[in-house]
Every structure is written in C-alpha cells, then in structure tokens.
Amino acid sequence: MKWAELSVLTTNEAVEAISNIFHEAGASGVVIEDSTEMEKERVDQFGEIYDLDPNDFPTSGVVVKAYLPASSFLVETVEELKLAITNLENFDINLGDNLFSITEVNEEDWATAWKQYYHPVKISERFTIVPTWEEYTPVNTDELIIELDPGMAFGTGTHPTTVMCLQALEKVVKQGDFVVDVGTGSGVLSIAAAMLGAKKVHALDLDPVAVKSAKENIEHNKVQQIAEVYQGNLLDTVTGQADVVVANILAEVIMTFTDDAFSIVKPGGVFVTSGIINAKKEDVKQALVESGFTIKEVLMMEDWVAIIALRP
Ligand SMILES: C[S@@+](CC[C@H](N)C(=O)[O-])C[C@H]1O[C@@H](n2cnc3c(N)ncnc32)[C@H](O)[C@@H]1O
C-alpha cells in the first residue's frame, strides 16, 4: 500500500496542535524531528542509548510528519489540513515557516520510522520509560519501569510536558488516591499514577486510537485492575470527586474546563496541568485562580510549563 508522508516545518510551540490535527485527520503515525535534538547534552548513566543521525533532523525549527493513505481524497484532505494548521495562528500559536510538503512512501518505511528515536529513558526520580521492544535492566531497586508502545497515540513519555506531569504525579499521588487522567494518549500518566499507589485511575481520551493504545499499555503494565479507560470529552465521563486530576492538553483547552476541574477535585486535592507553552503560562494560572485553585508549583522544561494547582 502506498502512503503519503505529509511534512510541516514549524516551531516547537506548534508541534502538539499540528500533531492533533494530523491525528484527527486519521493519520497513522506522527514523527517529530526537532533541530534542537542534535544539540542536547545526553546523559547515559541510566542506560539510555542515543545514536542520532544529523540527516534525520532539520537545521532549524521542528518538522512534524504524518502518514495518510494515498487515496483519491488526498488532495482535499491536504487542503483541509493546511487550512486547519494555518488557522492555529488565530489561537496565537506561532507556526514559524509553516512549510508543507508531501512525498509518497511505502508502508514499511513509516511503520517503524519513529521507533529509531525512542529508547529507554530515565524520566524522573523514580520512573524509567522503556519501549516494549527493548531490553532493559533496572539500575536501582526502587526504579519504576513503564513499558510503552504508544503506537499511533501521543505519549512516548519523553515529551517535556509528559515528563513534567510524571514528575508532578510523583510529588502529589498518595496511596489509595482516585486519579483522573484527561487526554490519556498512550496511557503513560495513568500507568504512572497506578504504580505510585493510586487505588483507582479514570483515564479518558476523545480519540479512539488513544483509547485503544492506552488500554493495551495499561494491560501490558499489569495495572488494568486499577486504571480504566473511557472514550469521552474532558470530564464528561467522570463521576465522584478525585484526589488528583491530571491534564496534559493544550493551554486553550485547559482554560475551557478549569471550573469543571474545580468541582471534580476534592478539597485538599490537586489539579496538574501541562501542554502549556511558556507564553500562555500567565493566562492558564489566571484561569485556575479564577476557578478557585491556588497555584502550588510551576514546573518548566524547555519552552513548556506544568502547573500544580491546589483546591483549598
Ligand atoms: C498531549 S497528548 C497527552 C498524552 C499523555 N497524557 C501524555 O501526557 O503524554 C493530549 C491528548 O489529549 C487528547 N484530547 C484532546 N482534546 C481532548 C478532549 N477534549 N477530551 C479528551 N481528550 C482530549 C488527545 O487525543 C491526546 O491524546
């Protein structure tokens, strides 16, 4: 089968929104090639393996690639995608060069394309993320290992927003907690919450591809007795009050449901949000405070922010 590789040269800020647009159009996989990857200092004492080829990365900006079947609807789909991406500027998202290109590829090429960038990586004090197809020997006895195959869902666990959510969960999840994971993607945060001692985790995503991926990863990590996955919009599927709500979604989306999150979080409970580009930090903080939360901590990594907010 022939596939079309759609590629957009853009900015770090726009990666998540463009990936979402591609996913919603039915893209079977998104690959992110970030020019800064080549410059990052790599630490290897935790068993990570890095072997990057400069030819795989742009010289500046970020390239987001997606794969769609090369069907007769491709031309119309591409036009719609270009429009949807350009519309992101209306949300103050900087698209940079916004250069769009299309090439035809064979199935074997895209199915494994993203796997070359994905290796075991120590994410936080306790968590190491290991792709399901790699061997890994724990370095410490108290290391928590999340085995992941994100497939076509967002959430290799290595995106700065995911890393900060994992670090925040490590700080706030207590034994016996009820945790809600809004926009679970690959299920990575739900698995982490279960491993940290949560008694019950309600994972949900709008995207059926993510729901399937999260279910598979949750089973693979043997936490299916604790974490259940639902298909739904934001907090619509949640009943009862939670000790922790975590949401790694775009800032614009977070700001639409801070009031609902406030009523779902128990007094004394916590709302962890990320997916927030630095430029939107103050807007999200303001929305959280207006809904009644107090800001406990703001984490920052690269251009991204995560906020730990407390319901007094
Ligand atoms: C940035 S990914 C986060 C994935 C994972 N939680 C992580 O931290 O790596 C955001 C996820 O939110 C989902 N999403 C976007 N809008 C949503 C909505 N309105 N309701 C539920 N899920 C949504 C997307 O499908 C995507 O899987």
The ligand as an SDF file (V2000), in Angstrom:
LIG
                    3D

 27 29  0  0  0  0  0  0  0  0999 V2000
   -0.5860   15.9690   24.5310 C   0  0  0  0  0  0  0  0  0  0  0  0
   -1.4970   14.4800   24.4960 S   0  0  0  0  0  0  0  0  0  0  0  0
   -1.1240   13.8610   26.1200 C   0  0  0  0  0  0  0  0  0  0  0  0
   -0.9400   12.3600   26.1820 C   0  0  0  0  0  0  0  0  0  0  0  0
   -0.4390   11.8220   27.5150 C   0  0  0  0  0  0  0  0  0  0  0  0
   -1.3960   12.1240   28.5830 N   0  0  0  0  0  0  0  0  0  0  0  0
    0.9120   12.3930   27.8590 C   0  0  0  0  0  0  0  0  0  0  0  0
    0.9900   13.1480   28.8310 O   0  0  0  0  0  0  0  0  0  0  0  0
    1.8920   12.0830   27.1890 O   0  0  0  0  0  0  0  0  0  0  0  0
   -3.1360   15.0920   24.6300 C   0  0  0  0  0  0  0  0  0  0  0  0
   -4.2110   14.0540   24.4980 C   0  0  0  0  0  0  0  0  0  0  0  0
   -5.4470   14.6950   24.7830 O   0  0  0  0  0  0  0  0  0  0  0  0
   -6.4430   14.1740   23.9360 C   0  0  0  0  0  0  0  0  0  0  0  0
   -7.5130   15.1770   23.8670 N   0  0  0  0  0  0  0  0  0  0  0  0
   -7.5250   16.3480   23.1750 C   0  0  0  0  0  0  0  0  0  0  0  0
   -8.6860   17.0050   23.3940 N   0  0  0  0  0  0  0  0  0  0  0  0
   -9.4250   16.2400   24.2540 C   0  0  0  0  0  0  0  0  0  0  0  0
  -10.7120   16.3900   24.8550 C   0  0  0  0  0  0  0  0  0  0  0  0
  -11.4630   17.4560   24.6120 N   0  0  0  0  0  0  0  0  0  0  0  0
  -11.1590   15.4100   25.6840 N   0  0  0  0  0  0  0  0  0  0  0  0
  -10.3920   14.3230   25.9380 C   0  0  0  0  0  0  0  0  0  0  0  0
   -9.1570   14.1240   25.3860 N   0  0  0  0  0  0  0  0  0  0  0  0
   -8.6760   15.0680   24.5620 C   0  0  0  0  0  0  0  0  0  0  0  0
   -5.7090   13.9190   22.6210 C   0  0  0  0  0  0  0  0  0  0  0  0
   -6.4100   12.9580   21.8460 O   0  0  0  0  0  0  0  0  0  0  0  0
   -4.3430   13.4270   23.1180 C   0  0  0  0  0  0  0  0  0  0  0  0
   -4.3160   12.0210   23.2300 O   0  0  0  0  0  0  0  0  0  0  0  0
  1  2  1  0
  2  3  1  0
  2 10  1  0
  3  4  1  0
  4  5  1  0
  5  6  1  0
  5  7  1  0
  7  8  2  0
  7  9  1  0
 10 11  1  0
 11 12  1  0
 11 26  1  0
 12 13  1  0
 13 14  1  0
 13 24  1  0
 14 15  1  0
 14 23  1  0
 15 16  2  0
 16 17  1  0
 17 18  1  0
 17 23  2  0
 18 19  1  0
 18 20  2  0
 20 21  1  0
 21 22  2  0
 22 23  1  0
 24 25  1  0
 24 26  1  0
 26 27  1  0
M  CHG  2   2   1   9  -1
M  END
$$$$
